Amino acid sequence: MTDHNHSTGVQHYIDQGQAMLAGLAAHRAAMRGKKFDTIAVHGLYGMQAALGNQGSIIEPVYMSTAQHFENSDHMEAALSYQMPGWIYSRVANPTVGFLEETLALLEGYGFGGEVTACATASGMAAVFMATNPFLERDGSGPINFVASAKCYGGTFMLFSERYARERGIELRWVKNPLDFDEWAGQIDANTRFVFGEMPSNPGLGMFDIAALAELAHGHGLPLIIDSTVATPALMRPLLHGADIVVQSVSKAMTTSGFAIAGAVIARANIPSRVGPDALRQNFALYVKLLPFRDHGPGISPFSAMMILNDLRTLRSKVNLMSTSAMRVAQFLADQPQIEQVFYPGLPGTPEYAIAQKYMWLVDAEEEFGAPVNRFSHLLGFTVAGGPAAARKFFDQLQMIWRATDLGRVKTVATIPAISTHQQQGEEGRDLANVAGNLVRLSVGAEHPADIIGDLEQALAAVGERTVMAAAR
Ligand SMILES: Cc1ncc(COP(=O)(O)O)c(C=O)c1O
C-alpha cells in the first residue's frame, strides 16, 4: 500500500467521524428542545443508539478498558482525535459519555450556547481540572487567583496547600463573598481565575454571580462556580454569565450515595489570560482530551451508570428535599437551644435577597402555577453552649446519620470543625466562618415530621441549663 492509499484510509475514518459528530449534534439539538425532566430521563441515549446495543432501553455499562479498532487507519484516526472514539477508559468511555452529555444538557438548560462536560472521578478532581489549566507559568512573573473563603474544606486545602504553599501561587481569599468590593479589590493584572462556591458548604454563603461574571470578564478572566449544593435543578450559573461550573456529582446528583464523581462543565469561548486557543474555545473538551488524559482522574463506567439512574429524577427529589429543608430550618430557627440558622430561605439571613434572585426550581410553573424559589437541601446551625453542646446534640441523634456526607436521600448531619473542615485549622475555619458549634444538616427525603422529631429529641438532651449558661 502506498502512503497515498494509507492517508485515504485514515481519511475514510475521519469522514466517518464527521458523520458521527453531525448525528450527535442533531440529537443534542433535538434534546435541547425538551423539558428538564425529559432530558434528565433520556440524556443523549436514544433509539438509534439502543438499536446498536441489542435494543437495550437503558444505557449499557461498558466495563471494557479498551476499544478494538477495525485496522491501523481507524486506530490512527481515533488516537489522533480526528474522529470520535473512546480508545481507552481513562481517556473516554461510552457510558461515561452518556453521563457527560446528560450533565451538559442539564447544566445548559435554558442557555443559548453550546455547553460541554468532562466527568471526573470525584468533585475534588473536578475542582482541580477546572482550575489547574489556568495556573500555567508563562515566565511573566508572579501569578495569583481569587477565591471565596466560604468553600468546602477540600477545596480550601487544594487552594491553600497544593497551589499556594507547594507551588508558590498567591491565593487571595475573599472573606465575605456578598461584598462585591472585596472581590474587585483582589483582582489585578496577575490574576488567573475567579472562583466561588454558591451556595457554599456548609455556611450557604452566596454572591451575585452576574455582577461577578461582569467583573471577571472586564479583566479577561474566567469565572468558575462550584454549584454542587444547588444542582442544575435550582441554579444554572452559565445562564448568569459564569464560564465554568464545577459539580461534586457525588452529592444531590447521586442521592442514592452509590458513587463518587465530579464534573467540569463549560460554555464555549471563555476568556483566559493563558493557554492555547483550544482552551478558550471549548474548555471542557480541551480538559478532557489533554490535561484530564495526562492527570488520569477518570471515572468508573459503573459509577456513571449509577449516576445516570439517579439523575433521571433530580428535579423532583431536589424539590422534595428543599421543601423539607425549609420546614426544618423554620423549626430550628424557633428553638431556644439554637443560636443561629444558616439557610438562605429564611428572611433575615444576609443571603436572603441574593438567594431569591438565583435559586429557582426549574420548570416549576406548570406544577405550581408560578415560578417558585427553592433553597436546597443543605443548612447549618450553631448550638448554644459551644462545641461541647453541639457534640452532645449530635451524639443524641437516633435516625439522622452522623457522617461526612450530603445530598443523600437519607438525612445526614456532621460537625464541620471536626470533619469536613478539620484539616484547615482554627485560622482557616475563622476565615471560612466555620464555628466549632456549627452543625451541618443535609435534609433527605424522609417525612419532615420525623426529621424534626429526631432533632427535637436531640435538642432536648442539650437541655435548658446549657442554654441558660450560654445566655449569661
Ligand atoms: C461544594 C463541594 N465541592 C466539592 C466537593 C468535593 O467533592 P467530592 O467529595 O466528590 O470529591 C464537595 C464535597 O463535599 C463539596 O461539598
The ligand as an SDF file (V2000), in Angstrom:
LIG
                    3D

 16 16  0  0  0  0  0  0  0  0999 V2000
  -19.2670   22.0770   47.4200 C   0  0  0  0  0  0  0  0  0  0  0  0
  -18.3700   20.9010   47.2470 C   0  0  0  0  0  0  0  0  0  0  0  0
  -17.4640   20.8870   46.2510 N   0  0  0  0  0  0  0  0  0  0  0  0
  -16.6380   19.8510   46.0560 C   0  0  0  0  0  0  0  0  0  0  0  0
  -16.6660   18.7570   46.9000 C   0  0  0  0  0  0  0  0  0  0  0  0
  -15.7250   17.6050   46.6550 C   0  0  0  0  0  0  0  0  0  0  0  0
  -16.4480   16.5580   46.0930 O   0  0  0  0  0  0  0  0  0  0  0  0
  -16.0190   15.0150   46.1890 P   0  0  0  0  0  0  0  0  0  0  0  0
  -16.2320   14.5820   47.5920 O   0  0  0  0  0  0  0  0  0  0  0  0
  -16.9410   14.3600   45.2060 O   0  0  0  0  0  0  0  0  0  0  0  0
  -14.5890   14.9330   45.7950 O   0  0  0  0  0  0  0  0  0  0  0  0
  -17.5780   18.7140   47.9420 C   0  0  0  0  0  0  0  0  0  0  0  0
  -17.6040   17.5620   48.8570 C   0  0  0  0  0  0  0  0  0  0  0  0
  -18.1600   17.6050   49.9490 O   0  0  0  0  0  0  0  0  0  0  0  0
  -18.4540   19.8210   48.1290 C   0  0  0  0  0  0  0  0  0  0  0  0
  -19.3630   19.8310   49.1070 O   0  0  0  0  0  0  0  0  0  0  0  0
  1  2  1  0
  2  3  1  0
  2 15  2  0
  3  4  2  0
  4  5  1  0
  5  6  1  0
  5 12  2  0
  6  7  1  0
  7  8  1  0
  8  9  2  0
  8 10  1  0
  8 11  1  0
 12 13  1  0
 12 15  1  0
 13 14  2  0
 15 16  1  0
M  END
$$$$
